[in-house]
Amino acid sequence: MASRPPNVLRYLRLQTTRHARSHASRRTISTPSPPQPPKPSQPIPNDSHSRLRRLNDRLPRFLRTYTTPLLGAPVTHITSFLILHEITAIVPIFGLVGAFHYGVWMPDLASQTGETNAFDEGAARFGRWLKKKGWVNESDVNTVADHETTAEKTVDRAGVRLVLEFATAYAVTKALLPVRLAVSVWATPWFARSVFTPIAKLAGRLFGRG
């Protein structure tokens, strides 16, 4: 029996290979892709939006006119406002404490305004912080909290005076909240453009390289 020419055998092998590849390709195409997980209908708010919304909810109605427009602002503006809000709280408190301490004078808010809520809140908050630092003791904090301070006790006990200075500075700073909000909102675009964005870009490059 005569053998087949080599070119005929090569042709049959090529046809068989093409048929197998075509069958595998059709089987792969017909296999359905796994279902994708559904996307959330609403994006999850980031920390800056959440912090601003909580701050806005705690404010009195007449002060929300400053912060409500920022709820739809870019993230850079929201973050810049929150930073400025903290700066306008920390700097006045420690500045006033320094002025009271070295000026040996501070206003008597209870007798002048009759408002003691902010003062008591400041005494409790900073009393715990000062006691944790070891700058005052428990009796100093209790003396201020119980409104047992007198001119003699204030002079004789440095711890009592320190708690009084922080509590008074906190009360004054809290009373200036409308001014602080107005200044923070006014300075937000400049701060976001000139301070926050350049620092964020620089940090991104440095950490990106790292």
C-alpha positions as CSV (number, residue, x, y, z in Angstrom):
1,M,0.0,0.0,0.0
2,A,1.4,3.3,-1.1
3,S,2.2,5.8,1.7
4,R,0.5,9.2,1.8
5,P,2.6,12.2,0.7
6,P,4.1,14.2,3.7
7,N,2.2,17.4,2.7
8,V,-1.1,15.6,3.1
9,L,-0.2,14.4,6.6
10,R,0.8,17.9,7.6
11,Y,-2.5,19.3,6.2
12,L,-4.5,16.8,8.3
13,R,-2.6,17.6,11.5
14,L,-3.2,21.4,11.0
15,Q,-6.9,20.8,10.4
16,T,-7.2,18.7,13.6
17,T,-5.4,21.4,15.7
18,R,-7.6,24.2,14.3
19,H,-10.7,22.2,15.1
20,A,-9.7,21.6,18.7
21,R,-8.7,25.3,19.2
22,S,-12.1,26.4,17.7
23,H,-14.0,24.1,20.0
24,A,-12.1,25.2,23.1
25,S,-12.7,28.9,22.1
26,R,-16.4,28.4,21.7
27,R,-16.6,26.6,25.1
28,T,-14.7,29.5,26.8
29,I,-16.9,32.2,25.3
30,S,-20.0,30.4,26.2
31,T,-19.0,30.1,29.9
32,P,-20.8,32.9,31.8
33,S,-18.6,35.3,33.8
34,P,-19.1,35.3,37.6
35,P,-21.5,37.9,38.8
36,Q,-20.0,41.2,40.1
37,P,-20.9,42.4,43.6
38,P,-23.4,45.2,43.5
39,K,-22.1,48.7,44.0
40,P,-23.4,50.7,46.9
41,S,-26.1,53.2,45.9
42,Q,-24.4,56.0,47.9
43,P,-20.7,56.6,48.6
44,I,-19.6,56.2,52.2
45,P,-18.8,59.7,53.6
46,N,-15.2,60.2,54.6
47,D,-14.1,61.3,58.1
48,S,-13.9,65.0,57.2
49,H,-17.6,65.1,56.0
50,S,-18.6,63.2,59.1
51,R,-16.8,65.5,61.5
52,L,-18.2,68.6,59.8
53,R,-21.7,67.2,59.9
54,R,-21.4,66.3,63.6
55,L,-20.1,69.8,64.3
56,N,-22.9,71.4,62.3
57,D,-25.5,69.4,64.2
58,R,-24.2,70.5,67.6
59,L,-24.2,74.2,66.7
60,P,-27.1,76.6,67.4
61,R,-29.3,77.4,64.5
62,F,-28.0,80.9,64.0
63,L,-24.4,79.6,63.7
64,R,-25.2,77.0,61.1
65,T,-25.2,79.7,58.5
66,Y,-21.4,79.6,58.6
67,T,-21.0,75.8,58.4
68,T,-23.9,74.5,56.4
69,P,-22.6,75.7,53.0
70,L,-19.4,73.8,53.6
71,L,-21.2,70.4,53.6
72,G,-21.2,70.5,49.8
73,A,-17.6,71.9,49.5
74,P,-14.6,69.9,48.2
75,V,-12.8,67.7,50.7
76,T,-9.8,70.0,50.8
77,H,-12.0,72.9,51.9
78,I,-13.7,70.8,54.6
79,T,-10.4,69.6,56.0
80,S,-9.0,73.1,55.9
81,F,-12.0,74.5,57.8
82,L,-11.7,71.8,60.5
83,I,-8.0,72.5,60.9
84,L,-8.6,76.2,61.2
85,H,-11.5,75.6,63.7
86,E,-9.0,73.7,65.9
87,I,-6.4,76.3,65.6
88,T,-8.8,79.1,66.5
89,A,-9.6,77.1,69.7
90,I,-6.2,76.0,70.8
91,V,-4.2,79.2,70.2
92,P,-6.6,81.5,72.1
93,I,-6.8,79.1,75.1
94,F,-3.1,78.8,75.6
95,G,-2.6,82.5,74.7
96,L,-5.1,83.5,77.4
97,V,-3.7,81.2,79.9
98,G,-0.3,82.8,79.4
99,A,-1.7,86.2,79.7
100,F,-3.6,85.4,82.9
101,H,-0.6,83.6,84.4
102,Y,2.1,86.2,83.7
103,G,-0.3,89.2,84.0
104,V,-1.5,87.9,87.4
105,W,-5.1,88.9,86.5
106,M,-8.1,87.2,85.0
107,P,-11.8,88.0,84.8
108,D,-14.3,86.7,87.2
109,L,-16.8,85.3,84.7
110,A,-19.3,84.0,87.3
111,S,-19.8,87.4,89.0
112,Q,-19.6,89.5,85.8
113,T,-21.8,87.4,83.5
114,G,-23.6,84.9,85.7
115,E,-22.7,82.1,83.2
116,T,-20.9,79.2,84.8
117,N,-21.6,76.4,82.4
118,A,-18.7,76.9,80.1
119,F,-16.4,77.7,83.1
120,D,-17.4,74.4,84.8
121,E,-17.0,72.5,81.6
122,G,-13.5,74.0,81.1
123,A,-12.6,73.3,84.8
124,A,-13.6,69.6,84.5
125,R,-11.9,69.1,81.1
126,F,-8.6,70.8,81.8
127,G,-8.6,69.7,85.4
128,R,-8.4,66.1,84.3
129,W,-5.7,66.9,81.7
130,L,-3.6,68.9,84.2
131,K,-4.0,66.2,86.9
132,K,-2.8,63.6,84.3
133,K,0.2,65.7,83.5
134,G,1.0,65.9,87.2
135,W,0.8,69.7,87.4
136,V,-2.1,69.8,89.8
137,N,-3.6,67.4,92.4
138,E,-7.1,66.1,93.1
139,S,-7.8,68.7,95.8
140,D,-7.0,71.6,93.4
141,V,-9.5,70.3,90.9
142,N,-12.1,69.7,93.5
143,T,-11.6,73.2,95.0
144,V,-12.4,74.8,91.7
145,A,-15.2,72.5,90.9
146,D,-16.9,73.2,94.2
147,H,-16.5,77.0,93.7
148,E,-14.5,77.2,97.0
149,T,-11.9,79.5,95.5
150,T,-11.1,82.8,97.2
151,A,-8.4,85.4,96.5
152,E,-6.2,84.0,99.3
153,K,-6.5,80.4,98.1
154,T,-5.9,81.4,94.5
155,V,-2.6,83.1,95.5
156,D,-1.5,80.5,97.9
157,R,-2.2,77.4,95.8
158,A,-0.6,77.5,92.4
159,G,-2.6,74.4,91.3
160,V,-5.9,76.0,92.0
161,R,-4.9,79.1,90.1
162,L,-3.7,77.0,87.1
163,V,-7.1,75.2,86.9
164,L,-8.8,78.6,87.2
165,E,-6.7,80.0,84.4
166,F,-7.5,77.2,82.0
167,A,-11.2,77.2,82.9
168,T,-11.5,80.9,82.3
169,A,-9.6,80.8,79.0
170,Y,-11.8,77.9,77.9
171,A,-15.0,79.9,78.7
172,V,-13.7,83.0,76.9
173,T,-12.7,81.0,73.8
174,K,-16.1,79.3,73.8
175,A,-17.9,82.6,74.0
176,L,-15.9,83.7,70.9
177,L,-17.3,80.8,68.8
178,P,-19.2,82.9,66.3
179,V,-16.1,85.0,65.6
180,R,-14.0,81.9,65.3
181,L,-16.4,80.3,62.9
182,A,-16.5,83.4,60.8
183,V,-12.7,83.7,60.6
184,S,-12.4,80.0,59.8
185,V,-14.9,80.1,57.0
186,W,-13.3,83.3,55.6
187,A,-9.8,81.9,55.6
188,T,-10.8,78.4,54.4
189,P,-10.3,79.0,50.6
190,W,-6.9,80.6,51.1
191,F,-5.7,78.0,53.6
192,A,-6.8,75.1,51.3
193,R,-5.1,76.7,48.3
194,S,-1.9,78.0,49.9
195,V,-1.2,75.8,52.8
196,F,-3.1,72.5,52.9
197,T,-2.9,71.5,49.2
198,P,0.9,72.1,48.8
199,I,1.6,70.2,52.1
200,A,-0.6,67.3,51.0
201,K,1.1,67.1,47.6
202,L,4.6,67.2,49.3
203,A,3.6,64.5,51.7
204,G,2.2,62.4,48.9
205,R,5.5,62.6,47.0
206,L,7.6,61.9,50.1
207,F,5.5,58.9,51.2
208,G,5.1,57.7,47.6
209,R,8.8,57.5,47.2
210,G,9.1,55.7,50.5
